[in-house]
């Protein structure tokens, strides 16, 4: 296997609320993302997914741990040259297309702001050409560059956000729930667009979502996160075939079934953290099957092995 493009090591992100209380949004997360891969990160709201994405692209400073991009540390104090390279190479598509675009700016400026700030164009004609090309790549007309964000639908606004990322010629994109704020009819279009751009530009994604069925469609590997800690990791189809951790099973049970009769009769699982007794046997990260990892203590891991017939 090739060297990872992105490596996250023991990432911690804590937010002090008061002198006595600190929220541990991310609590010791480690993973690797390889070139050309779509790495899915799935969990319920408040599990720390977005916090991880924002830490990777250096929006939020981290409490502890390291993020390595192409083998170089990009967290903490780094040189201006490396910082500029990270900004160009690592981009983010935000969750809410209504809030992530400047309402007072025209699309032309919104899309080209990055290349303006980092002087990534020869002259004004080159800048305009790059904006129009980026808009065409995401399925929008070049004429849209003279309009304001409020003149567009939610799906079109998200495409503008994608164009804003693409114009920087990135290698790695954090897609933070890019379809959760969109109508169901538009979601498939945006997912297909992201897949097409990945093949065309050889992009690598960290795809963040709370819907496992969406992540299954677009991801190569899926990590399940709960309360700031990854509890299971496997290839997409393997995770759906053999979900092991109780939290993963609860998430899968919430995925709607297109068959209405099966949907009515299915049993919804509710995750209860009290099923884990870590007072004596401490949990560990274990490879239970090839490339299938799960978080649990010795008795839990033995139980998973019995289920799999190992």
N, C-alpha and C positions, 0 to 999 in steps of 0.2 A: 504493500500500500504506500502511496505517495505521502510526503510530509504534509501535516495539516496546514491549511491556510490560516486558520484561527484556532488558538488554544486558550481556554479559560481554566485557570488553576486556583482552586480554593477561594472563589470569589465570595466576598461578604459585603453586604450593604446594609448598614444599620442606621436608623433615624431616631435620634433622641427626641422623645416627646416631652419629658420632664426630667428632673434630676433622678427620680426613682425608676423611670420607665423608658425603655428603648425598644422600638419596633425593629425586629430582625427580618427585614424584607427578603434578603437573600442570605443564606446561611451555609456557606461552604460548598458552592457549586463548581464542578469541574466537568469540562467536556471539550471535544475537538470537532472542528468542522473542516472537511477536506475539499479541495478544489473541485468545482463543478457539482457539488452536492447541495441538496436542499435539506437542511436539518430542522425538523419540526420541534417546537417547544410548546407543549400544551398543558393547560391547567386552568382551574377556575379563577374567577376574578379575585385579585389580591394575593395570588400565589407567588408573585415576584417575577413574572415573565417580562413585562415591560421594563422593570428596573434593570434586569440583566441586559436587555437590548440597549437601553440608554447608557449603561455603563460601558458597553463595548465601543460605542461611537463617541465616547468621552463627553456626553452631555452632563452626566452626573459623576462626580468624583467617588471612588470606591473607598470602603472602610479598610478592607484588607484583601490580599490575593493579588493575582496578576492576570493580565490579558496580553497574549502574544499574537502579533500579526506578522506572518512570514518569518517567524522565529525571533522577532524583535519586540521587546516590551513596549506597550503603548499606554500603560497606565502610569499615574503619578507624573512627575516632572520629566518631560522629554524635550529634545531639541526642537526649535521652530521648524527646521527642515522636515523632521519626522512627523511633526504635528500636521504640517501642510499635506504631506503624503497620505497620512491617515484620513484626513478630511476628503481628499480626492478619491481615495480607494475604498473607503467604507462610508456608505450612505444609508439613510433610513427613510422608509416610507411609513408615515404616521397613521394612526388609527382613524382619526376623525378628519375627513377631508373638509369639513365645514370650519374647523378651528385651526387647521395647520397652514392655511393660505392667507396671506395678507389681503384683507378686503379692500384696502385703499390702493393697492398696486395692480397694474395690468399684468396679464399673463406673461407678456414679453419679459418684464422685469423679474417676476416670480421665478420663472424657469431659468433665466440667465444670471440670477444673483450670485450663484456659486462661482461661475466662470469670471464674473466681473470682479469679485473680491480677490480671486487668486490669479487674475490676468491670464486666463487660459484661452485667449482669442487674439487674433492678429489686429483686426480693425473692426469697425462697427458692422460692416457687411458680413464679415466672418461670424460675428456674434449672432446677427439676425439669422444667418443660414443655419447655425447650430441649433438655435431655438426652434426654427421651423422643422428641421430634421427630427429633433427630439419629439415634437408634437406629432409629426407624421408616424413616427415609430410606435406611438401609443394609440394610434387610430383617431387623432384629432386633426382638423383642418388647420393649415398654417395661418389662415385669417383670424383664428381664435386668439392670436397673440395680442390683438389690440383690445380685447375685452377684459372685463373685471370678473373676479370669481363668482359674484352673486348671480351672474348671467348663466351659470352652468348648473346642470343636475349633479347629484351626489357622485354618480359614476364618472362623469366627465371631470369633476374636481379631483377625484382620486387619480385619474389618468394624468392630470396636470402635475400632481404630486410625484407620480412615477417618472414623468418627463424631467422634472426638476432633479431627480436622483440620477437619471441616465446621462444627462448632459455633462456630468462630471467624469464620465467614463470609468465608473467604479468596477472593482473586482468582486466586492462583497456588499450585499445589501441586507439590512435588518428590516424585514417586513412585519411591522407591529400591528397585527390584526387588521390587515389592509381591506378586508371586506365586511367586517362586523357592522359597520355603520351604513352599509349599502342594502338596497332592495334585493330580494332573493333573485329576481330576474337578471340583475346586473352582476351578481357575484360570480357566476360561471364565466362571464366575459372577462372580468378582471383576472381570475385565476388562469384562464387560458392565455391571456396576454402575458402574465408573469412567466408561464411555462415557455411560451414562444421566445420571449426576450432572453430567458436563461440559455436556451439552445443557440440562439443567434449570437449572443455576446459572451457565451461561456461564463455566465455569472454563477456566483455562489450565494445561497440564501440562508439566513436564519429566519424561519417562518414561525411567527408567534401567533397562537390562536387558542380559543377555549373550546372549539368544536372539533372533536376527533375525526369526524367524517370528512371535514375540509382538509385537515392535516394529512389524512390518509391519501387523498387525491394528489397532493402536490409534493409530499415529502419522501425522501429516500430512507431516512431514519427518524424515529420519533422518541423524544425524551418527555417523560411525564413528570411535572413538577408540582409539589404540594408544600405550602408554607415555607417557601424559600429553599427547598431541598429536592433534588431529582431523585425520584423513587423507582423509576424503571426506564430502561433504554433498550430499544431493539429496532430492527428494520421494520418498515411500516406494516407489511403483511404479516410478519412474524408476531408483532404486537397484537394484531387483531385475532390471529389464530390462537395464541397462547398468552393471554393477559394473566399475569401472576399476582401483582400487588393488589390488595383490596381497593385502593383508590383508583387504579387503572380500570378495574372491573366496574366500579361505580360510574366512572366517566363513560365507559362503553355502553352501559345499560341506558344511559340518557340519550344516546344517538337515536333519532327517530327512524322507525322502520317504514319504508314506502308502502308496505302492505298493511292496510287499515285493520285487518283481522288479527294479524300478528302483533301489530302495535297495541291493540286493546288488551291482548292476552299476555304481553310480556311483563316480566317482573322488574321493577325499578330497584336497584341496589342503592342503599344509603351508606356512605362511608362513615365508620365510627372509629376515630383514632384510638379509642380505649381498647381496641382488640390487640394492640401491640403492648407487650410488657417488656420494656427495656431496662427494668430496674436492676436485673442481674446480668442477663446476656445482652451485651451491647450490640447494636446493629452494625453491619458492614456492607460495603458495595461489592457484590459478587457476580461473576459471570456464570450464570446457571446453565445456559446453552451457548453455543458459538455466537458471539456478537449480541447476546441477549443478557443484559445486566439487570439486577434487581437489588433493592435496599432492604435488608432484613437481618434478624439475628439467627443464630444457629438452628433453633427449633423451627422457625418460619421457613428458612431455606431448605431444611429437610422435608418439610411439608410440600413445598413447591416441587422438589425433585420427585416425590412420590406421585404427585399429580401428573407429572410428565412421564412417569414410568422409568425414571433413571435409577 
